[in-house]
Amino acid sequence: MKNKGQTFARTLGSVLQLDTRMMATLTGVQVAVWALTVGILAVVDGDARSEPPALFLGLPGIFTVCAGAILLFIEGMQQFNMDFVVLINFGIARRRALQVGWVAVLGYGVVTTALSAALEAFWYFVLTGGQGESFLRQIPAWGWLCLALMPAALSALAVGVLRRFGAKGGLVLWLSFMVLCQVPQLLEITSKDALELLVEILPVFLPLVGLAAAIAGTVLLYRDNAAVTNR
């Protein structure tokens, strides 16, 4: 057991060493998005003299969280696509390669979430003196969990579907995404009660969707014999 643990740690260390520059770049992009938003709002305040100041609105945190989710998805695509195949080509068993990929991408998910919270705290307490409208403070614990899990789970599912079904799988993913984007609007038009019910079950529904996507993507990648032959 000790040797296996050391092997896993060594493999994880190699992956993190390979992706250090990319992860640092993505983290820098997230900080840059926050700083750009703050700068634009500061310029707006200087020109318009709006009351309350535009900088006091919670836009920096919202853009930072959205950027973090997108960047986490990109990191997941990197881990479950290129890095996964590289590990296999170096003789790492596919199961261990997937385990290492998940640890790396979820670790980065924790980093992006913590960074979003830290930047929001700096904006709220330092830049606005505790007077800003912080939307991120209203996000419950399950919401933060989804922010760290959902983009990674969707990236694993996307890579697994594309590897298994090719272009047809990509078309199905795109159509599914478009349908999901329209669901809230359709529910609001057809039945407000249904929309309210959807909002009530979100704390259970979204984590379950993320877990299902993670499991489905992992299974598809594990069984992708076309790209992976090592057991």
VOBA-1610 file (N, C-alpha, C; in pm, whole numbers, padded with zeros to 5 digits, always signed):
BEGIN
Met+00082-00120+00000Met+00000+00000+00000Met+00087+00127+00000Lys+00198+00118+00073Lys+00286+00235+00079Lys+00346+00266-00057Asn+00389+00161-00129Asn+00447+00183-00261Asn+00344+00239-00357Lys+00219+00188-00349Lys+00115+00238-00437Lys+00087+00385-00409Gly+00083+00420-00279Gly+00060+00559-00244Gly+00171+00649-00296Gln+00295+00603-00285Gln+00406+00681-00335Gln+00399+00695-00487Thr+00358+00589-00556Thr+00346+00595-00701Thr+00239+00694-00742Phe+00126+00692-00673Phe+00018+00786-00703Phe+00065+00929-00679Ala+00131+00951-00566Ala+00180+01085-00533Ala+00282+01131-00637Arg+00369+01039-00680Arg+00471+01075-00780Arg+00405+01111-00913Thr+00302+01034-00951Thr+00230+01062-01075Thr+00158+01196-01067Leu+00091+01221-00954Leu+00022+01347-00935Leu+00120+01464-00939Gly+00235+01445-00876Gly+00337+01550-00878Gly+00385+01581-01018Ser+00399+01476-01100Ser+00443+01497-01239Ser+00339+01575-01317Val+00211+01540-01298Val+00103+01611-01368Val+00099+01757-01327Leu+00108+01782-01196Leu+00105+01920-01148Leu+00226+01998-01197Gln+00338+01930-01207Gln+00458+01998-01257Gln+00441+02036-01404Leu+00378+01947-01482Leu+00353+01976-01623Leu+00255+02091-01640Asp+00154+02098-01552Asp+00046+02195-01569Asp+00063+02320-01483Thr+00176+02334-01415Thr+00195+02448-01327Thr+00181+02580-01404Arg+00245+02587-01520Arg+00241+02711-01597Arg+00100+02742-01645Met+00030+02639-01693Met-00106+02662-01741Met-00199+02704-01627Met-00188+02635-01513Met-00273+02671-01399Met-00243+02812-01351Ala-00116+02848-01349Ala-00080+02984-01308Ala-00135+03087-01407Thr-00130+03054-01536Thr-00184+03144-01638Thr-00335+03162-01622Leu-00406+03051-01600Leu-00550+03059-01583Leu-00587+03139-01457Thr-00511+03118-01350Thr-00534+03196-01229Thr-00510+03344-01253Gly-00405+03374-01330Gly-00377+03513-01364Gly-00488+03575-01447Val-00546+03497-01537Val-00658+03546-01618Val-00777+03580-01529Gln-00805+03494-01431Gln-00916+03519-01340Gln-00895+03649-01262Val-00774+03669-01213Val-00743+03794-01141Val-00753+03913-01236Ala-00708+03896-01361Ala-00713+04005-01459Ala-00857+04044-01490Val-00946+03944-01499Val-01088+03974-01522Val-01144+04057-01408Trp-01111+04020-01286Trp-01156+04095-01169Trp-01102+04238-01172Ala-00971+04252-01198Ala-00908+04384-01198Ala-00964+04471-01311Leu-00989+04411-01427Leu-01045+04487-01539Leu-01184+04537-01506Thr-01265+04451-01444Thr-01400+04492-01406Thr-01396+04606-01305Val-01311+04592-01206Val-01297+04698-01105Val-01251+04828-01171Gly-01155+04819-01263Gly-01104+04938-01330Gly-01211+05007-01414Ile-01289+04930-01487Ile-01395+04987-01570Ile-01500+05057-01483Leu-01538+04991-01374Leu-01637+05051-01285Leu-01584+05178-01220Ala-01455+05180-01188Ala-01394+05300-01130Ala-01397+05416-01230Val-01371+05385-01357Val-01377+05488-01462Val-01519+05540-01478Val-01616+05448-01475Val-01756+05489-01485Val-01794+05582-01370Asp-01750+05549-01250Asp-01778+05634-01134Asp-01715+05772-01152Gly-01594+05775-01208Gly-01526+05903-01227Gly-01594+05992-01329Asp-01656+05930-01430Asp-01721+06008-01536Asp-01866+06043-01503Ala-01939+05946-01445Ala-02083+05965-01428Ala-02120+06017-01290Arg-02035+05996-01191Arg-02066+06035-01054Arg-02200+05977-01009Ser-02218+05847-01038Ser-02346+05782-01009Ser-02362+05757-00860Glu-02486+05753-00814Glu-02519+05722-00674Glu-02618+05608-00671Pro-02587+05494-00610Pro-02458+05464-00549Pro-02351+05441-00655Pro-02225+05450-00620Pro-02119+05428-00718Pro-02128+05292-00785Ala-02095+05286-00913Ala-02102+05160-00987Ala-02009+05055-00927Leu-01899+05101-00868Leu-01803+05008-00807Leu-01865+04935-00689Phe-01969+04992-00630Phe-02031+04929-00514Phe-02122+04813-00554Leu-02153+04802-00683Leu-02231+04688-00731Leu-02145+04562-00732Gly-02207+04447-00723Gly-02133+04322-00711Gly-02084+04263-00841Leu-02065+04347-00943Leu-02024+04295-01074Leu-01885+04230-01074Pro-01786+04284-01001Pro-01654+04218-01003Pro-01660+04072-00959Gly-01735+04045-00852Gly-01745+03906-00806Gly-01816+03817-00904Ile-01923+03869-00966Ile-01999+03789-01062Ile-01912+03751-01181Phe-01840+03849-01236Phe-01753+03822-01351Phe-01638+03729-01311Thr-01589+03744-01189Thr-01479+03659-01144Thr-01523+03514-01131Val-01640+03491-01075Val-01693+03356-01061Val-01718+03293-01198Cys-01778+03370-01288Cys-01804+03318-01424Cys-01673+03283-01495Ala-01573+03372-01482Ala-01443+03344-01543Ala-01380+03221-01482Gly-01391+03206-01350Gly-01335+03089-01284Gly-01399+02960-01331Ala-01531+02961-01350Ala-01600+02841-01398Ala-01556+02804-01539Ile-01542+02904-01625Ile-01498+02878-01763Ile-01354+02826-01764Leu-01267+02886-01684Leu-01128+02843-01679Leu-01114+02704-01620Leu-01200+02671-01522Leu-01198+02537-01465Leu-01240+02434-01570Phe-01338+02470-01652Phe-01379+02381-01761Phe-01264+02358-01859Ile-01191+02464-01890Ile-01077+02452-01980Ile-00970+02363-01919Glu-00942+02380-01790Glu-00844+02296-01722Glu-00889+02150-01722Gly-01019+02127-01703Gly-01072+01991-01709Gly-01054+01928-01846Met-01078+02006-01949Met-01057+01955-02086Met-00910+01918-02107Gln-00820+01998-02050Gln-00677+01968-02060Gln-00644+01838-01987Gln-00694+01823-01865Gln-00662+01707-01784Gln-00718+01578-01844Phe-00843+01579-01885Phe-00909+01458-01931Phe-00886+01428-02078Asn-00820+01520-02147Asn-00791+01496-02288Asn-00641+01474-02308Met-00564+01579-02310Met-00422+01567-02340Met-00344+01498-02229Asp-00360+01545-02104Asp-00281+01488-01994Asp-00315+01342-01971Phe-00442+01307-01986Phe-00485+01168-01969Phe-00416+01076-02068Val-00411+01117-02194Val-00347+01036-02297Val-00196+01030-02275Val-00137+01143-02233Val+00008+01145-02207Val+00044+01044-02098Leu-00033+01042-01990Leu-00007+00948-01882Leu-00017+00804-01930Ile-00118+00776-02011Ile-00134+00640-02065Ile-00014+00602-02151Asn+00031+00696-02234Asn+00145+00668-02322Asn+00274+00645-02244Phe+00279+00696-02121Phe+00396+00674-02037Phe+00380+00550-01948Gly+00278+00471-01975Gly+00262+00344-01906Gly+00182+00349-01777Ile+00115+00461-01750Ile+00032+00471-01630Ile-00103+00404-01658Ala-00148+00320-01565Ala-00277+00254-01583Ala-00388+00358-01594Arg-00487+00327-01677Arg-00592+00425-01704Arg-00668+00465-01576Arg-00687+00369-01486Arg-00758+00401-01362Arg-00682+00505-01282Arg-00552+00485-01269Arg-00471+00581-01194Arg-00463+00715-01267Ala-00457+00710-01399Ala-00453+00834-01475Ala-00580+00917-01453Leu-00694+00849-01446Leu-00819+00919-01420Leu-00823+00973-01277Gln-00775+00895-01183Gln-00772+00941-01045Gln-00686+01066-01030Val-00569+01063-01092Val-00479+01178-01086Val-00544+01299-01153Gly-00610+01277-01267Gly-00677+01386-01336Gly-00785+01451-01251Trp-00862+01367-01183Trp-00969+01422-01099Trp-00913+01499-00980Val-00809+01447-00918Val-00750+01518-00805Val-00696+01655-00850Ala-00631+01656-00966Ala-00573+01781-01015Ala-00681+01883-01050Val-00785+01840-01122Val-00886+01935-01168Val-00974+01981-01052Leu-01006+01893-00958Leu-01084+01937-00842Leu-01001+02028-00752Gly-00872+02000-00743Gly-00784+02089-00668Gly-00784+02229-00728Tyr-00780+02235-00861Tyr-00785+02366-00927Tyr-00921+02430-00907Gly-01027+02348-00901Gly-01160+02401-00873Gly-01166+02468-00737Val-01102+02407-00638Val-01096+02467-00505Val-01018+02599-00510Val-00911+02601-00589Val-00831+02723-00601Val-00913+02836-00662Thr-00983+02809-00772Thr-01062+02915-00837Thr-01174+02965-00746Thr-01237+02873-00672Thr-01343+02913-00581Thr-01289+02997-00466Ala-01178+02954-00407Ala-01117+03030-00298Ala-01068+03166-00345Leu-01013+03170-00467Leu-00966+03297-00522Leu-01083+03392-00544Ser-01195+03340-00593Ser-01314+03424-00612Ser-01359+03483-00479Ala-01361+03400-00375Ala-01403+03447-00243Ala-01305+03551-00188Ala-01176+03529-00209Ala-01075+03622-00158Ala-01084+03758-00228Leu-01100+03756-00360Leu-01113+03881-00435Leu-01241+03954-00398Glu-01348+03878-00376Glu-01473+03940-00334Glu-01458+04005-00198Ala-01389+03938-00107Ala-01368+03994+00026Ala-01284+04123+00019Phe-01181+04124-00066Phe-01098+04243-00082Phe-01180+04358-00138Trp-01263+04328-00240Trp-01349+04432-00299Trp-01446+04487-00196Tyr-01505+04397-00119Tyr-01611+04438-00026Tyr-01556+04517+00092Phe-01452+04466+00155Phe-01404+04529+00278Phe-01306+04644+00251Val-01227+04634+00144Val-01125+04736+00119Val-01174+04843+00022Leu-01223+04801-00094Leu-01260+04898-00197Leu-01392+04968-00168Thr-01487+04899-00106Thr-01617+04960-00079Thr-01639+04990+00069Gly-01544+04952+00153Gly-01559+04979+00295Gly-01677+04910+00359Gly-01711+04791+00306Gly-01823+04716+00361Gly-01959+04767+00319Gln-01965+04852+00215Gln-02091+04911+00171Gln-02140+04853+00037Gly-02063+04766-00023Gly-02101+04714-00155Gly-02212+04610-00149Glu-02275+04586-00264Glu-02380+04486-00277Glu-02316+04354-00319Ser-02278+04274-00225Ser-02206+04150-00254Ser-02305+04037-00284Phe-02318+04003-00412Phe-02406+03893-00451Phe-02347+03757-00412Leu-02215+03748-00410Leu-02152+03620-00380Leu-02176+03578-00235Arg-02201+03674-00148Arg-02229+03639-00008Arg-02362+03566+00005Gln-02446+03577-00095Gln-02576+03511-00092Gln-02570+03368-00146Ile-02454+03328-00200Ile-02441+03192-00253Ile-02429+03094-00136Pro-02516+02994-00129Pro-02509+02897-00018Pro-02392+02800-00037Ala-02371+02716+00063Ala-02259+02622+00059Ala-02270+02528-00060Trp-02393+02480-00089Trp-02408+02388-00203Trp-02377+02459-00335Gly-02400+02590-00340Gly-02367+02665-00461Gly-02218+02672-00485Trp-02140+02694-00377Trp-01995+02695-00390Trp-01943+02555-00428Leu-02008+02452-00375Leu-01970+02316-00412Leu-01989+02292-00561Cys-02102+02340-00613Cys-02130+02324-00755Cys-02030+02401-00842Leu-01987+02519-00793Leu-01889+02598-00868Leu-01757+02525-00881Ala-01722+02445-00779Ala-01596+02370-00783Ala-01610+02236-00854Leu-01733+02185-00867Leu-01753+02052-00924Leu-01809+02053-01065Met-01913+02134-01091Met-01986+02127-01217Met-01899+02146-01341Pro-01814+02253-01348Pro-01733+02268-01469Pro-01640+02149-01492Ala-01582+02094-01384Ala-01495+01978-01399Ala-01573+01856-01447Ala-01693+01835-01389Ala-01775+01721-01429Ala-01818+01733-01574Leu-01856+01853-01615Leu-01900+01873-01754Leu-01785+01856-01852Ser-01664+01895-01810Ser-01549+01875-01899Ser-01519+01727-01917Ala-01528+01649-01808Ala-01507+01504-01819Ala-01613+01441-01909Leu-01738+01484-01893Leu-01845+01430-01976Leu-01826+01468-02122Ala-01788+01594-02146Ala-01769+01640-02284Ala-01658+01562-02353Val-01543+01545-02285Val-01432+01471-02345Val-01471+01325-02367Gly-01539+01265-02269Gly-01580+01126-02282Gly-01675+01105-02397Val-01773+01193-02412Val-01871+01181-02521Val-01803+01202-02656Leu-01717+01302-02666Leu-01650+01330-02792Leu-01558+01215-02833Arg-01489+01156-02737Arg-01401+01043-02768Arg-01480+00919-02807Arg-01594+00901-02746Arg-01674+00780-02772Arg-01759+00792-02897Phe-01818+00910-02921Phe-01914+00924-03030Phe-01872+01022-03138Gly-01760+01091-03118Gly-01709+01182-03221Gly-01796+01304-03243Ala-01809+01344-03371Ala-01883+01465-03407Ala-02030+01454-03369Lys-02088+01335-03381Lys-02229+01317-03344Lys-02249+01344-03195Gly-02153+01299-03115Gly-02161+01326-02972Gly-02151+01475-02942Gly-02066+01546-03018Gly-02055+01691-03000Gly-02184+01762-03034Leu-02252+01715-03138Leu-02381+01774-03176Leu-02485+01752-03067Val-02485+01633-03010Val-02579+01603-02902Val-02552+01692-02781Leu-02425+01711-02748Leu-02389+01798-02636Leu-02436+01941-02660Trp-02416+01990-02781Trp-02455+02127-02814Trp-02607+02143-02805Leu-02680+02049-02861Leu-02827+02055-02855Leu-02877+02045-02712Ser-02815+01959-02633Ser-02855+01946-02493Ser-02830+02076-02417Phe-02717+02140-02444Phe-02687+02268-02379Phe-02788+02375-02416Met-02826+02381-02544Met-02923+02480-02588Met-03059+02456-02524Val-03099+02330-02512Val-03228+02298-02451Val-03228+02337-02303Leu-03119+02305-02232Leu-03110+02339-02090Leu-03115+02490-02068Cys-03057+02566-02159Cys-03059+02712-02146Cys-03201+02767-02158Gln-03288+02696-02231Gln-03424+02743-02253Gln-03522+02694-02148Val-03480+02598-02064Val-03574+02539-01968Val-03633+02642-01871Pro-03552+02728-01807Pro-03614+02825-01714Pro-03716+02915-01782Gln-03684+02963-01902Gln-03777+03051-01974Gln-03906+02978-02011Leu-03893+02852-02055Leu-04012+02774-02091Leu-04098+02747-01969Leu-04035+02716-01857Leu-04111+02691-01735Leu-04183+02816-01687Glu-04117+02931-01702Glu-04180+03057-01661Glu-04302+03089-01747Ile-04294+03053-01876Ile-04406+03080-01967Ile-04521+02983-01941Thr-04488+02855-01925Thr-04591+02752-01912Thr-04648+02743-01772Ser-04562+02747-01671Ser-04610+02729-01535Ser-04511+02791-01437Lys-04554+02894-01366Lys-04468+02956-01266Lys-04446+02864-01148Asp-04545+02777-01121Asp-04530+02682-01011Asp-04416+02584-01040Ala-04406+02543-01168Ala-04299+02451-01206Ala-04162+02518-01191Leu-04156+02648-01225Leu-04030+02721-01211Leu-03993+02734-01064Glu-04089+02763-00980Glu-04063+02773-00836Glu-04019+02639-00778Leu-04080+02530-00830Leu-04041+02397-00785Leu-03896+02367-00824Leu-03859+02408-00947Leu-03722+02387-00993Leu-03623+02461-00904Val-03658+02583-00865Val-03570+02662-00778Val-03556+02594-00641Glu-03665+02536-00592Glu-03662+02472-00461Glu-03575+02346-00459Ile-03574+02273-00571Ile-03498+02147-00573Ile-03355+02165-00623Leu-03317+02287-00658Leu-03181+02311-00707Leu-03072+02263-00612Pro-03086+02284-00479Pro-02979+02238-00388Pro-02951+02089-00396Val-03050+02011-00439Val-03031+01867-00456Val-03006+01833-00602Phe-03077+01902-00691Phe-03073+01870-00833Phe-02936+01895-00895Leu-02880+02016-00872Leu-02753+02050-00935Leu-02637+01960-00889Pro-02619+01936-00758Pro-02512+01843-00719Pro-02529+01704-00777Leu-02654+01656-00786Leu-02677+01524-00845Leu-02644+01523-00993Val-02678+01631-01063Val-02642+01641-01205Val-02491+01641-01222Gly-02421+01717-01136Gly-02276+01719-01143Gly-02215+01583-01115Leu-02269+01513-01017Leu-02218+01380-00984Leu-02245+01282-01099Ala-02364+01290-01157Ala-02398+01201-01269Ala-02309+01229-01389Ala-02284+01357-01419Ala-02196+01392-01530Ala-02054+01343-01506Ala-02006+01355-01381Ala-01871+01310-01348Ala-01859+01159-01364Ile-01959+01085-01317Ile-01955+00938-01327Ile-01963+00895-01473Ala-02055+00955-01548Ala-02071+00918-01690Ala-01944+00949-01768Gly-01886+01066-01746Gly-01763+01101-01817Gly-01648+01010-01781Thr-01636+00976-01654Thr-01527+00887-01609Thr-01542+00748-01670Val-01664+00696-01673Val-01687+00563-01731Val-01656+00564-01880Leu-01698+00668-01951Leu-01671+00675-02095Leu-01521+00683-02121Leu-01448+00761-02042Leu-01304+00771-02060Leu-01234+00640-02026Tyr-01281+00573-01922Tyr-01219+00447-01882Tyr-01236+00340-01989Arg-01348+00343-02060Arg-01377+00242-02161Arg-01340+00286-02302Asp-01269+00395-02313Asp-01232+00446-02445Asp-01113+00368-02499Asn-01141+00248-02550Asn-01034+00161-02598Asn-00971+00211-02728Ala-01041+00300-02799Ala-00986+00353-02923Ala-00863+00440-02896Ala-00868+00514-02783Ala-00758+00605-02752Ala-00670+00551-02639Val-00725+00459-02560Val-00654+00410-02444Val-00651+00256-02450Thr-00533+00201-02448Thr-00521+00056-02454Thr-00461-00002-02328Asn-00401+00082-02245Asn-00336+00032-02125Asn-00438+00012-02013Arg-00435-00101-01943Arg-00523-00127-01832Arg-00448-00113-01699
//
